[in-house]
Amino acid sequence: MVAVTGADPLPTAEDVAWLPVEDTSAVGSARRAVTGLAERLAFPPDRAAEVALVVTELATNLAKHADQGVLLLRALRTGDTAQVEVAAVDRGPGMVDPELAFRDGHSTTGTLGIGLGAVTRLSDHCAVRSSVGRGTILTARFDPRPRRDRPAPVEEIATGVTRPIDGEEICGDAYAIREHGDKLHLMLCDGSGHGPLAASASQAAVRTFLDGDLTTPEDMVRRLHVGMNGTRGGAVAVAELDPAAALVRFAGVGNIVGTVVAERKRGMVSLPGIAGYQARSIRRFDYELPEDAVVVLHSDGLNERWTADPLDRWRASPLVMALDLLREAGVRRDDASVVVARAGGR
């Protein structure tokens, strides 16, 4: 979950479904799933059909060319408008020239080559990152309104992704983001255990974080500790990005990993404990925040030994960066979550 307050709010984001695409039999299921999501979000039939066409093409490409391909379906809400966002992630061979692959008529398999071109034509915003030998990540966003009524895309400054453990439909991790003036506040919670009870703990953290005025990270963690009383508890962390002061202020209880990535990767300190149950020491730590830095928070569903290379990873959109980290480091059998924010803001 994302919630951002400010003069130009970003949407709330719901990770609706992770759909493995291992062969062509999964294409129809992906098309039906995104059609159902678009209908639930009140998309007009013709626009829902366009979204379904794009997902069909993406799923077909994953089935034909990718290794460990997966589709993520997301619902984005701002005010009274909802959008569909789709991400295709794989560990396939990658593309030497992603821009060429999106031109109509280009094909590597002897087909007409119209599939990926449809993504750019029919979506309101798309992004792609592909590396030979590492795979491809593609994201696309769809607005239901007529094209003449759609606002210009807002630059993405922060977002997150959650993925439940295999066998669960509900992720026990949750996050929220708030914007106040030039500052950006990130919160990530890993509810203890898995399933609905873990999700209940993390959602209590989200409600507490969003309720009331913003405070310092250490005071916010204290509020989260109290707000999670009566739940299973969990690990929590709060980061405040302050570009004017060139600082990120961080406080955490438990094993949420916080990192500042600039010329190198620098970890931030989270103290032992379980928010909502036992938190003997809550402290804030300050770190330098270069203008071009990226701040990452993630749960222990990711291995923290990911690297800061390649450098072009950190020039992508926050969603692509989050998915790239999840693909590389989300190897543990656990709920997983990642939040990524740019230091420079809008």
C-alpha positions, 0 to 999 in steps of 0.5 A: 500500500502507498499513501502520499499526502501533498499538493500533488498526491501520488496514488495508493497502490494495491498489488492485486496478483502475481501471476507466473507465466511459464507456458502459453496455457497461462496467457488466457488466465492472465487476460481474464485476471486483468479484465476482471481487475479493469472491470472492478475499477470501472474501466469502459469495455473498450479500454478494458479490452485494450488493457487485456490486449497488452497483457495478452501480448506481454504474457505471450512474450513471457511464455515464448522467450522468458525464464521464470516469467511473472506478471504483476497486476496493480490497482492505483487509486487517486481521488475518484480515479483508479488505474491499472498498472501491469509489470512483466518480470523475467530472468530471460535472455534480455534485449540488446536494444529495448527501444528497437523491440518496441517498434512495430514491425520488429520481430526476433521470431519471424512474426509480425512484431506488433506485440510490444509496439502495442504497449507504447500505443495503448498505455499512458506510461511505460518503462522498460529495463533490459540487460542481456543475460539478466532479463527484462522488466517492463511496466505499463500504466492505463487510465480509464478516461478518454485520452483527451481527459487524461492528465499528464503523467506525474513523475514517480518519486517513490513506490513499493512492491509487496509479494506474499509467500508461496501458498498465501494470497495475502502478504504480511508486509505493508508500507506507506509513503507520505509527502510533506513539503519537500520531505518524503516519509517512508514506512515499512512493516513486516508483520510477524509470521505470514498470512492474515494475522501478519497482514493485520499487524502490518495494516495496523502500522499503516493506519497508525502511520497515516493517522495524525501529524507527521513527527520525527522518525523515532517518535513515529516508531514509538507511535507504531509500537503503541498502535500495533499493541494487540497484534502479532507485532512485527519489524518496522522502520521509518525514513525521512528524506530531507533533500534541503538538509541533504539528510535521511533520518532513520529509525527502526525496530527489528530486521527491516533493512534500510540502505542509501545508494549513491556512489556506494551502498550504505546500510542504516541501523535498525535496533533489535525488538518487535514493534507492538510487543517489545522495543526497549530502545528506539533511536534515530540515526542520520545519514548523508543524502546526496542529490542523486541518491536512492533510498531503499527499505526492504523486509527480510524476504530479500537477502540483504547482500544485493549489490549496488551494481550495475549503476544504470539500475539506479537511473530507472523508475522507482517501480522498476528499481523495486522489481529489479531488487525483488528479482535479484534478492527475493530468494527467501521463502518468505513474504517480501517487500521493497520501498524505493525513493529518489532523494531529489524528490519531484 
